[in-house]
Amino acid sequence: MGRKLLFLLLVGAFVAYCIYTPLPDNIEEPWKVMLIDTAVNTFLHLASFAEFLGLCHFVDLIMLTEVIDEIPPTSDENVTVTETKFSNVPVRVYVPKRKLDAQRRAVFFIHGGGWCIGSAALRSYDLLSRLSAERLDAVVISINYRLAPKYHFPVQFEDVYNALRWFLRKTVLENYGVDPERICVSGDSAGGNLAAAVTQQLLGDPEVKTKVKIQALIYPALQSLDLHLPSYQENSHMPILSKSLTVRFWSEYFTTDRSLEKAMLSNQHVPEESSHLFKFVNWSSLLPERFRKGHVYNNPTYGSSELSQKYPGFLDVRAAPLLADDNKLRGLPLTYVLTCQYDVLRDDGLMYVTRLRNAGVQVTHNHVEDGFHGAVSFLQLKISHRMINQYISWLKKNL
């Protein structure tokens, strides 16, 4: 009897630990958010436990749960949906059915998921692509790039860049009836990272004659040099993306060697010889005052050179678009950045807005005061539809 009671107490404590998430007062539909966060945390704990037992990699179990939420490329009365490949990279293409005399807009969309999970087939991304195609009367290309831990940087970047270059070819644009002067590159989270990175890369590519008109970044991850920003300190346990999970995704992007993750968690992974890069992510000068309040900037604590020599990706501008110098930022297109108050990645987006504006780039910044990371993907929440509507409405006006 005593053992059964102890077991029940342990199970109850574990469930309570998973369920209880203190939420800010202004979070809309808090019980729904809490239930979603509980489900996410439960899967993450199970994945960690399975990995601890040596049964599978942490990411593999999460991917198994995602398959349940994937839907086939199904056309409806408004949009034709097909799957094909651009430069050998799988993409899902959404084309409006109604006839149009003029050429159409186009949105090249890159899904999030920490470079490790996610798919264009997920219900939330499929709906976002359908809505974008229908409301914008646009051709939407949603890309499935290869994922970690099987593939590491720069594979994800190269998949996206090669597919985008393929799409921007004159013959391909003509085939889809796309106006070459009305193209947007967009993505959320890790997809926002890749969207920013490939848009920067296009500027210096003499072989690409068609340039994008807009980059639209939804709570993007833009650097992994400083993982002790105010947003990381304030939101380390907020739904849906904790600091520890963010660091795990960043490290998996570059390697399965957990020593990099450990160094990143302590914010001691950047070698002293790379100290000049910190000026690009110095939040004490790049964040608006209200986001700096209550925080004191400390000089970086440097790590050994061994990790950066083995895994130089985290110092590469293709993985960390915030590391681009001002000359590379000046030619960037009209930009939309969405940030959320309760998001570890909030300050990445805020600093990029500041740097782009300082470089003369026209930026629209949509800061969601009651938003949290991943909110766009949870369609059962009102905030998801509100953020999607804001994003699409802005594109309709500017693309």
C-alpha positions as a Markdown table, in Angstrom:
| # | Residue | x | y | z |
|---|---|---|---|---|
| 1 | Met | 0.0 | 0.0 | 0.0 |
| 2 | Gly | 2.8 | 2.4 | 0.9 |
| 3 | Arg | 4.6 | 1.8 | -2.4 |
| 4 | Lys | 1.4 | 2.4 | -4.4 |
| 5 | Leu | 0.8 | 5.6 | -2.5 |
| 6 | Leu | 4.4 | 6.8 | -3.1 |
| 7 | Phe | 4.0 | 5.9 | -6.8 |
| 8 | Leu | 0.8 | 7.9 | -7.1 |
| 9 | Leu | 2.4 | 10.8 | -5.3 |
| 10 | Leu | 5.4 | 10.8 | -7.7 |
| 11 | Val | 3.1 | 10.6 | -10.7 |
| 12 | Gly | 0.9 | 13.4 | -9.3 |
| 13 | Ala | 4.0 | 15.6 | -8.7 |
| 14 | Phe | 5.2 | 14.9 | -12.3 |
| 15 | Val | 1.8 | 15.8 | -13.8 |
| 16 | Ala | 1.6 | 18.9 | -11.6 |
| 17 | Tyr | 5.1 | 19.9 | -12.7 |
| 18 | Cys | 4.1 | 19.5 | -16.4 |
| 19 | Ile | 0.8 | 21.3 | -16.0 |
| 20 | Tyr | 1.7 | 24.3 | -13.9 |
| 21 | Thr | 2.9 | 27.2 | -15.9 |
| 22 | Pro | 2.6 | 30.6 | -14.4 |
| 23 | Leu | 1.3 | 32.8 | -17.2 |
| 24 | Pro | 1.3 | 36.6 | -17.5 |
| 25 | Asp | -2.0 | 38.3 | -16.6 |
| 26 | Asn | -2.6 | 39.6 | -20.2 |
| 27 | Ile | -2.4 | 36.2 | -21.9 |
| 28 | Glu | -5.6 | 35.6 | -23.8 |
| 29 | Glu | -7.4 | 32.3 | -23.2 |
| 30 | Pro | -4.9 | 31.2 | -20.4 |
| 31 | Trp | -6.5 | 27.8 | -19.8 |
| 32 | Lys | -6.1 | 26.9 | -23.4 |
| 33 | Val | -2.5 | 28.1 | -23.5 |
| 34 | Met | -1.8 | 26.1 | -20.3 |
| 35 | Leu | -3.3 | 22.9 | -21.8 |
| 36 | Ile | -1.3 | 23.3 | -25.0 |
| 37 | Asp | 1.9 | 24.0 | -23.0 |
| 38 | Thr | 1.2 | 21.0 | -20.8 |
| 39 | Ala | 0.9 | 18.7 | -23.9 |
| 40 | Val | 4.1 | 20.2 | -25.3 |
| 41 | Asn | 6.0 | 19.7 | -22.1 |
| 42 | Thr | 4.8 | 16.2 | -21.7 |
| 43 | Phe | 6.1 | 15.2 | -25.1 |
| 44 | Leu | 9.4 | 17.0 | -24.4 |
| 45 | His | 9.8 | 15.2 | -21.1 |
| 46 | Leu | 9.0 | 11.8 | -22.7 |
| 47 | Ala | 11.5 | 12.6 | -25.5 |
| 48 | Ser | 14.2 | 13.4 | -23.0 |
| 49 | Phe | 13.5 | 10.3 | -21.0 |
| 50 | Ala | 13.5 | 8.1 | -24.1 |
| 51 | Glu | 16.8 | 9.6 | -25.1 |
| 52 | Phe | 18.2 | 9.1 | -21.5 |
| 53 | Leu | 17.3 | 5.4 | -21.8 |
| 54 | Gly | 19.1 | 5.2 | -25.2 |
| 55 | Leu | 15.8 | 4.4 | -27.1 |
| 56 | Cys | 16.0 | 7.2 | -29.6 |
| 57 | His | 17.2 | 10.7 | -30.3 |
| 58 | Phe | 15.3 | 13.5 | -28.6 |
| 59 | Val | 14.1 | 14.9 | -31.9 |
| 60 | Asp | 13.0 | 11.6 | -33.3 |
| 61 | Leu | 10.1 | 11.2 | -30.8 |
| 62 | Ile | 8.9 | 14.7 | -31.3 |
| 63 | Met | 8.8 | 14.1 | -35.1 |
| 64 | Leu | 6.6 | 11.0 | -34.5 |
| 65 | Thr | 4.0 | 13.2 | -32.8 |
| 66 | Glu | 4.1 | 15.7 | -35.6 |
| 67 | Val | 3.2 | 13.1 | -38.2 |
| 68 | Ile | -0.3 | 12.9 | -36.6 |
| 69 | Asp | -0.9 | 16.6 | -37.5 |
| 70 | Glu | 0.3 | 16.4 | -41.2 |
| 71 | Ile | -2.3 | 16.6 | -43.9 |
| 72 | Pro | -1.9 | 15.6 | -47.6 |
| 73 | Pro | -1.7 | 18.2 | -50.4 |
| 74 | Thr | -5.4 | 18.5 | -50.9 |
| 75 | Ser | -6.9 | 21.0 | -53.3 |
| 76 | Asp | -10.2 | 22.8 | -52.5 |
| 77 | Glu | -12.6 | 25.1 | -54.2 |
| 78 | Asn | -10.3 | 28.1 | -53.9 |
| 79 | Val | -6.7 | 26.8 | -54.1 |
| 80 | Thr | -4.9 | 24.0 | -56.1 |
| 81 | Val | -2.3 | 22.3 | -54.0 |
| 82 | Thr | 0.5 | 20.2 | -55.5 |
| 83 | Glu | 3.9 | 18.9 | -54.5 |
| 84 | Thr | 7.0 | 19.0 | -56.6 |
| 85 | Lys | 10.7 | 19.8 | -56.3 |
| 86 | Phe | 12.7 | 22.9 | -56.8 |
| 87 | Ser | 16.4 | 22.1 | -57.4 |
| 88 | Asn | 15.7 | 18.6 | -55.8 |
| 89 | Val | 14.2 | 20.2 | -52.7 |
| 90 | Pro | 10.6 | 19.2 | -51.9 |
| 91 | Val | 8.1 | 22.0 | -52.0 |
| 92 | Arg | 4.3 | 22.3 | -51.7 |
| 93 | Val | 2.8 | 24.8 | -54.1 |
| 94 | Tyr | -0.5 | 26.7 | -53.6 |
| 95 | Val | -2.1 | 28.4 | -56.6 |
| 96 | Pro | -5.4 | 30.3 | -56.5 |
| 97 | Lys | -8.1 | 28.8 | -58.8 |
| 98 | Arg | -9.8 | 32.0 | -59.8 |
| 99 | Lys | -8.6 | 33.5 | -63.1 |
| 100 | Leu | -6.5 | 36.6 | -63.1 |
| 101 | Asp | -5.5 | 38.6 | -66.1 |
| 102 | Ala | -2.5 | 40.1 | -64.4 |
| 103 | Gln | 0.5 | 38.3 | -62.9 |
| 104 | Arg | 0.3 | 37.2 | -59.3 |
| 105 | Arg | 2.2 | 38.0 | -56.2 |
| 106 | Ala | 4.3 | 35.2 | -54.7 |
| 107 | Val | 5.2 | 34.2 | -51.1 |
| 108 | Phe | 8.2 | 31.8 | -50.6 |
| 109 | Phe | 7.5 | 30.5 | -47.1 |
| 110 | Ile | 9.9 | 28.6 | -44.8 |
| 111 | His | 8.5 | 26.7 | -41.8 |
| 112 | Gly | 9.9 | 26.9 | -38.3 |
| 113 | Gly | 10.8 | 24.1 | -35.9 |
| 114 | Gly | 14.3 | 24.8 | -34.7 |
| 115 | Trp | 15.9 | 23.4 | -37.9 |
| 116 | Cys | 15.0 | 20.0 | -36.4 |
| 117 | Ile | 11.3 | 19.5 | -36.8 |
| 118 | Gly | 8.4 | 20.9 | -38.8 |
| 119 | Ser | 7.0 | 20.4 | -42.2 |
| 120 | Ala | 5.0 | 22.3 | -44.9 |
| 121 | Ala | 2.4 | 19.5 | -44.4 |
| 122 | Leu | 1.6 | 20.4 | -40.8 |
| 123 | Arg | -2.0 | 21.6 | -40.5 |
| 124 | Ser | -1.1 | 25.1 | -39.2 |
| 125 | Tyr | 1.4 | 25.8 | -42.1 |
| 126 | Asp | -1.0 | 24.3 | -44.6 |
| 127 | Leu | -3.7 | 26.7 | -43.4 |
| 128 | Leu | -1.4 | 29.7 | -43.4 |
| 129 | Ser | -0.3 | 28.9 | -47.0 |
| 130 | Arg | -4.0 | 28.4 | -48.1 |
| 131 | Leu | -5.1 | 31.7 | -46.5 |
| 132 | Ser | -2.1 | 33.5 | -48.0 |
| 133 | Ala | -2.8 | 32.1 | -51.5 |
| 134 | Glu | -6.5 | 32.9 | -51.3 |
| 135 | Arg | -6.5 | 36.3 | -49.6 |
| 136 | Leu | -3.4 | 37.7 | -51.5 |
| 137 | Asp | -4.3 | 36.0 | -54.8 |
| 138 | Ala | -0.7 | 34.8 | -54.6 |
| 139 | Val | 1.3 | 31.7 | -55.5 |
| 140 | Val | 2.7 | 30.3 | -52.3 |
| 141 | Ile | 5.7 | 28.0 | -52.2 |
| 142 | Ser | 6.1 | 26.2 | -48.9 |
| 143 | Ile | 9.5 | 24.4 | -48.6 |
| 144 | Asn | 10.5 | 21.2 | -46.9 |
| 145 | Tyr | 14.3 | 21.5 | -46.2 |
| 146 | Arg | 16.3 | 18.7 | -44.7 |
| 147 | Leu | 16.4 | 18.7 | -40.9 |
| 148 | Ala | 18.8 | 18.1 | -38.0 |
| 149 | Pro | 20.0 | 16.0 | -36.4 |
| 150 | Lys | 20.5 | 13.9 | -39.6 |
| 151 | Tyr | 21.6 | 17.1 | -41.4 |
| 152 | His | 23.5 | 20.0 | -39.9 |
| 153 | Phe | 24.2 | 23.6 | -41.0 |
| 154 | Pro | 24.7 | 24.6 | -43.7 |
| 155 | Val | 22.4 | 22.0 | -45.3 |
| 156 | Gln | 19.2 | 23.7 | -44.2 |
| 157 | Phe | 20.4 | 27.0 | -45.5 |
| 158 | Glu | 21.6 | 25.6 | -48.8 |
| 159 | Asp | 18.3 | 23.7 | -49.4 |
| 160 | Val | 16.3 | 26.9 | -48.9 |
| 161 | Tyr | 18.7 | 29.0 | -51.0 |
| 162 | Asn | 18.9 | 26.6 | -53.9 |
| 163 | Ala | 15.2 | 26.2 | -54.0 |
| 164 | Leu | 14.7 | 30.0 | -53.9 |
| 165 | Arg | 17.2 | 30.6 | -56.6 |
| 166 | Trp | 15.4 | 28.0 | -58.7 |
| 167 | Phe | 12.0 | 29.7 | -58.1 |
| 168 | Leu | 13.4 | 33.1 | -59.1 |
| 169 | Arg | 14.4 | 31.9 | -62.5 |
| 170 | Lys | 12.5 | 33.8 | -65.2 |
| 171 | Thr | 11.1 | 30.6 | -66.8 |
| 172 | Val | 9.8 | 29.3 | -63.5 |
| 173 | Leu | 8.2 | 32.6 | -62.6 |
| 174 | Glu | 6.5 | 32.7 | -66.0 |
| 175 | Asn | 5.3 | 29.2 | -65.6 |
| 176 | Tyr | 3.5 | 30.1 | -62.4 |
| 177 | Gly | 2.3 | 33.5 | -63.6 |
| 178 | Val | 4.3 | 35.3 | -61.0 |
| 179 | Asp | 5.2 | 39.0 | -61.1 |
| 180 | Pro | 9.0 | 39.2 | -60.6 |
| 181 | Glu | 8.6 | 42.5 | -58.8 |
| 182 | Arg | 6.1 | 41.2 | -56.2 |
| 183 | Ile | 7.9 | 38.4 | -54.4 |
| 184 | Cys | 8.1 | 37.9 | -50.6 |
| 185 | Val | 10.4 | 35.6 | -48.7 |
| 186 | Ser | 8.9 | 34.7 | -45.3 |
| 187 | Gly | 9.2 | 32.3 | -42.4 |
| 188 | Asp | 8.6 | 31.9 | -38.7 |
| 189 | Ser | 11.1 | 31.1 | -35.9 |
| 190 | Ala | 13.9 | 29.0 | -37.5 |
| 191 | Gly | 12.2 | 29.7 | -40.8 |
| 192 | Gly | 12.5 | 33.4 | -40.1 |
| 193 | Asn | 16.2 | 32.8 | -39.5 |
| 194 | Leu | 16.5 | 31.1 | -42.9 |
| 195 | Ala | 14.4 | 33.8 | -44.6 |
| 196 | Ala | 16.6 | 36.6 | -43.3 |
| 197 | Ala | 19.8 | 34.6 | -44.2 |
| 198 | Val | 18.8 | 33.8 | -47.8 |
| 199 | Thr | 17.6 | 37.3 | -48.4 |
| 200 | Gln | 20.9 | 38.7 | -47.3 |
| 201 | Gln | 22.7 | 36.1 | -49.5 |
| 202 | Leu | 20.7 | 37.1 | -52.6 |
| 203 | Leu | 22.1 | 40.7 | -52.4 |
| 204 | Gly | 25.6 | 39.5 | -53.3 |
| 205 | Asp | 24.6 | 36.9 | -55.9 |
| 206 | Pro | 25.3 | 38.2 | -59.4 |
| 207 | Glu | 23.6 | 35.2 | -61.0 |
| 208 | Val | 20.2 | 36.1 | -59.5 |
| 209 | Lys | 18.6 | 38.8 | -61.5 |
| 210 | Thr | 15.2 | 38.8 | -59.8 |
| 211 | Lys | 15.3 | 40.3 | -56.3 |
| 212 | Val | 12.6 | 40.0 | -53.6 |
| 213 | Lys | 10.4 | 42.9 | -52.8 |
| 214 | Ile | 9.7 | 41.9 | -49.1 |
| 215 | Gln | 11.1 | 39.8 | -46.3 |
| 216 | Ala | 8.5 | 39.0 | -43.6 |
| 217 | Leu | 10.0 | 37.5 | -40.4 |
| 218 | Ile | 7.7 | 36.0 | -37.7 |
| 219 | Tyr | 9.5 | 35.8 | -34.3 |
| 220 | Pro | 12.8 | 35.0 | -36.0 |
| 221 | Ala | 15.9 | 33.4 | -34.4 |
| 222 | Leu | 18.7 | 35.6 | -35.6 |
| 223 | Gln | 21.8 | 34.9 | -33.5 |
| 224 | Ser | 23.3 | 32.4 | -31.0 |
| 225 | Leu | 26.2 | 34.5 | -29.7 |
| 226 | Asp | 24.5 | 35.9 | -26.7 |
| 227 | Leu | 21.9 | 33.6 | -25.1 |
| 228 | His | 21.5 | 35.8 | -22.0 |
| 229 | Leu | 19.6 | 38.7 | -23.5 |
| 230 | Pro | 16.8 | 40.3 | -21.4 |
| 231 | Ser | 14.2 | 38.2 | -23.3 |
| 232 | Tyr | 16.0 | 35.0 | -22.5 |
| 233 | Gln | 16.2 | 36.1 | -18.8 |
| 234 | Glu | 12.5 | 37.1 | -18.6 |
| 235 | Asn | 11.0 | 34.3 | -20.7 |
| 236 | Ser | 13.2 | 31.3 | -20.0 |
| 237 | His | 10.2 | 29.2 | -18.9 |
| 238 | Met | 7.4 | 30.8 | -21.0 |
| 239 | Pro | 5.3 | 28.7 | -23.4 |
| 240 | Ile | 6.0 | 27.3 | -25.9 |
| 241 | Leu | 9.7 | 27.7 | -26.3 |
| 242 | Ser | 11.9 | 27.6 | -23.2 |
| 243 | Lys | 15.5 | 28.8 | -23.1 |
| 244 | Ser | 16.7 | 25.2 | -22.6 |
| 245 | Leu | 14.8 | 24.0 | -25.7 |
| 246 | Thr | 16.0 | 26.9 | -27.7 |
| 247 | Val | 19.6 | 26.2 | -26.9 |
| 248 | Arg | 19.1 | 22.5 | -27.7 |
| 249 | Phe | 17.7 | 23.4 | -31.1 |
| 250 | Trp | 20.6 | 25.8 | -31.8 |
| 251 | Ser | 23.2 | 23.3 | -30.8 |
| 252 | Glu | 21.5 | 20.5 | -32.9 |
| 253 | Tyr | 21.6 | 22.8 | -35.9 |
| 254 | Phe | 25.4 | 22.6 | -35.8 |
| 255 | Thr | 26.2 | 19.3 | -34.2 |
| 256 | Thr | 25.0 | 16.3 | -32.1 |
| 257 | Asp | 27.9 | 17.0 | -29.8 |
| 258 | Arg | 26.2 | 17.9 | -26.5 |
| 259 | Ser | 29.3 | 19.9 | -25.3 |
| 260 | Leu | 28.2 | 22.8 | -27.5 |
| 261 | Glu | 24.8 | 22.8 | -25.9 |
| 262 | Lys | 26.4 | 22.8 | -22.5 |
| 263 | Ala | 28.6 | 25.8 | -23.4 |
| 264 | Met | 25.7 | 27.6 | -24.9 |
| 265 | Leu | 23.6 | 27.2 | -21.8 |
| 266 | Ser | 26.3 | 28.9 | -19.7 |
| 267 | Asn | 26.8 | 31.5 | -22.5 |
| 268 | Gln | 30.5 | 30.7 | -22.7 |
| 269 | His | 30.8 | 29.3 | -26.2 |
| 270 | Val | 32.2 | 32.3 | -28.2 |
| 271 | Pro | 36.1 | 32.5 | -28.2 |
| 272 | Glu | 37.8 | 35.7 | -27.4 |
| 273 | Glu | 39.2 | 36.0 | -31.0 |
| 274 | Ser | 35.5 | 36.5 | -32.1 |
| 275 | Ser | 34.8 | 39.2 | -29.6 |
| 276 | His | 34.4 | 41.8 | -32.4 |
| 277 | Leu | 31.1 | 40.1 | -33.3 |
| 278 | Phe | 29.4 | 41.1 | -30.1 |
| 279 | Lys | 29.0 | 44.7 | -31.3 |
| 280 | Phe | 26.3 | 43.3 | -33.7 |
| 281 | Val | 24.3 | 41.9 | -30.8 |
| 282 | Asn | 25.0 | 44.4 | -28.0 |
| 283 | Trp | 21.5 | 44.7 | -26.6 |
| 284 | Ser | 22.5 | 47.7 | -24.4 |
| 285 | Ser | 22.6 | 49.9 | -27.5 |
| 286 | Leu | 20.2 | 48.0 | -29.8 |
| 287 | Leu | 17.2 | 47.4 | -27.7 |
| 288 | Pro | 14.6 | 50.1 | -27.1 |
| 289 | Glu | 14.8 | 51.5 | -23.5 |
| 290 | Arg | 11.7 | 49.8 | -22.2 |
| 291 | Phe | 13.1 | 46.4 | -23.0 |
| 292 | Arg | 16.5 | 47.2 | -21.3 |
| 293 | Lys | 14.9 | 48.4 | -18.1 |
| 294 | Gly | 15.9 | 46.4 | -15.1 |
| 295 | His | 18.8 | 44.7 | -16.9 |
| 296 | Val | 22.5 | 45.4 | -16.7 |
| 297 | Tyr | 24.7 | 44.6 | -19.6 |
| 298 | Asn | 27.7 | 42.5 | -18.7 |
| 299 | Asn | 30.8 | 42.0 | -20.9 |
| 300 | Pro | 30.9 | 38.5 | -22.5 |
| 301 | Thr | 32.5 | 35.6 | -20.8 |
| 302 | Tyr | 34.6 | 33.9 | -23.5 |
| 303 | Gly | 34.9 | 30.2 | -24.1 |
| 304 | Ser | 37.7 | 28.1 | -25.6 |
| 305 | Ser | 38.5 | 28.1 | -29.3 |
| 306 | Glu | 37.9 | 24.4 | -29.6 |
| 307 | Leu | 34.2 | 24.5 | -30.1 |
| 308 | Ser | 34.3 | 27.3 | -32.7 |
| 309 | Gln | 37.0 | 25.5 | -34.6 |
| 310 | Lys | 35.0 | 22.2 | -34.7 |
| 311 | Tyr | 31.6 | 23.9 | -35.2 |
| 312 | Pro | 32.2 | 27.3 | -36.9 |
| 313 | Gly | 28.6 | 27.5 | -38.0 |
| 314 | Phe | 27.4 | 29.5 | -34.9 |
| 315 | Leu | 29.7 | 32.3 | -36.0 |
| 316 | Asp | 28.6 | 32.2 | -39.6 |
| 317 | Val | 26.3 | 35.0 | -40.8 |
| 318 | Arg | 24.3 | 32.5 | -42.8 |
| 319 | Ala | 23.3 | 31.0 | -39.5 |
| 320 | Ala | 23.1 | 34.3 | -37.6 |
| 321 | Pro | 21.9 | 37.1 | -39.8 |
| 322 | Leu | 22.4 | 39.6 | -37.0 |
| 323 | Leu | 26.1 | 39.3 | -37.6 |
| 324 | Ala | 25.9 | 40.9 | -41.0 |
| 325 | Asp | 27.7 | 44.2 | -41.1 |
| 326 | Asp | 25.9 | 47.4 | -42.0 |
| 327 | Asn | 27.0 | 47.4 | -45.6 |
| 328 | Lys | 25.3 | 44.1 | -46.2 |
| 329 | Leu | 22.1 | 45.3 | -44.5 |
| 330 | Arg | 21.7 | 48.5 | -46.5 |
| 331 | Gly | 20.4 | 46.9 | -49.7 |
| 332 | Leu | 17.8 | 44.7 | -48.0 |
| 333 | Pro | 14.1 | 45.0 | -49.1 |
| 334 | Leu | 11.1 | 46.3 | -47.3 |
| 335 | Thr | 10.9 | 44.3 | -44.1 |
| 336 | Tyr | 8.1 | 43.1 | -41.8 |
| 337 | Val | 9.1 | 41.8 | -38.3 |
| 338 | Leu | 6.7 | 40.3 | -35.9 |
| 339 | Thr | 7.9 | 39.9 | -32.3 |
| 340 | Cys | 6.1 | 38.6 | -29.1 |
| 341 | Gln | 6.5 | 40.0 | -25.6 |
| 342 | Tyr | 6.7 | 36.6 | -24.0 |
| 343 | Asp | 9.3 | 35.0 | -26.2 |
| 344 | Val | 13.0 | 34.2 | -25.6 |
| 345 | Leu | 13.6 | 35.3 | -29.2 |
| 346 | Arg | 11.9 | 38.6 | -28.8 |
| 347 | Asp | 15.2 | 40.6 | -28.5 |
| 348 | Asp | 16.6 | 39.0 | -31.7 |
| 349 | Gly | 13.8 | 40.6 | -33.7 |
| 350 | Leu | 14.0 | 43.9 | -31.8 |
| 351 | Met | 17.7 | 44.2 | -32.4 |
| 352 | Tyr | 17.3 | 43.4 | -36.1 |
| 353 | Val | 14.6 | 46.1 | -36.4 |
| 354 | Thr | 17.0 | 48.6 | -34.9 |
| 355 | Arg | 20.0 | 47.6 | -37.1 |
| 356 | Leu | 17.9 | 47.6 | -40.3 |
| 357 | Arg | 16.5 | 51.0 | -39.6 |
| 358 | Asn | 19.9 | 52.3 | -38.8 |
| 359 | Ala | 21.0 | 51.0 | -42.1 |
| 360 | Gly | 18.2 | 52.8 | -43.9 |
| 361 | Val | 16.0 | 49.8 | -44.5 |
| 362 | Gln | 12.2 | 50.5 | -44.3 |
| 363 | Val | 10.8 | 48.3 | -41.6 |
| 364 | Thr | 7.3 | 47.6 | -40.2 |
| 365 | His | 7.6 | 46.2 | -36.7 |
| 366 | Asn | 4.5 | 44.4 | -35.2 |
| 367 | His | 5.0 | 43.8 | -31.5 |
| 368 | Val | 2.4 | 41.6 | -30.0 |
| 369 | Glu | 2.1 | 42.5 | -26.3 |
| 370 | Asp | 0.2 | 39.4 | -25.3 |
| 371 | Gly | 2.0 | 37.1 | -27.7 |
| 372 | Phe | 4.3 | 34.1 | -27.1 |
| 373 | His | 6.5 | 32.1 | -29.3 |
| 374 | Gly | 4.8 | 29.7 | -31.7 |
| 375 | Ala | 1.4 | 31.3 | -31.2 |
| 376 | Val | 0.7 | 31.5 | -35.0 |
| 377 | Ser | 0.8 | 27.7 | -35.2 |
| 378 | Phe | -1.9 | 27.0 | -32.5 |
| 379 | Leu | -5.1 | 27.4 | -34.5 |
| 380 | Gln | -7.3 | 26.7 | -31.6 |
| 381 | Leu | -6.3 | 30.0 | -30.1 |
| 382 | Lys | -7.8 | 33.4 | -31.0 |
| 383 | Ile | -4.3 | 35.0 | -30.9 |
| 384 | Ser | -3.2 | 32.7 | -33.7 |
| 385 | His | -5.9 | 34.0 | -36.1 |
| 386 | Arg | -5.3 | 37.6 | -35.0 |
| 387 | Met | -1.6 | 37.3 | -35.8 |
| 388 | Ile | -2.2 | 35.6 | -39.1 |
| 389 | Asn | -4.7 | 38.3 | -40.1 |
| 390 | Gln | -2.2 | 41.0 | -39.2 |
| 391 | Tyr | 0.5 | 39.3 | -41.2 |
| 392 | Ile | -1.6 | 38.7 | -44.3 |
| 393 | Ser | -3.2 | 42.2 | -44.2 |
| 394 | Trp | 0.2 | 43.8 | -44.2 |
| 395 | Leu | 1.3 | 41.7 | -47.1 |
| 396 | Lys | -1.8 | 42.5 | -49.0 |
| 397 | Lys | -1.1 | 46.2 | -48.6 |
| 398 | Asn | 2.6 | 46.2 | -49.4 |
| 399 | Leu | 3.3 | 43.2 | -51.7 |
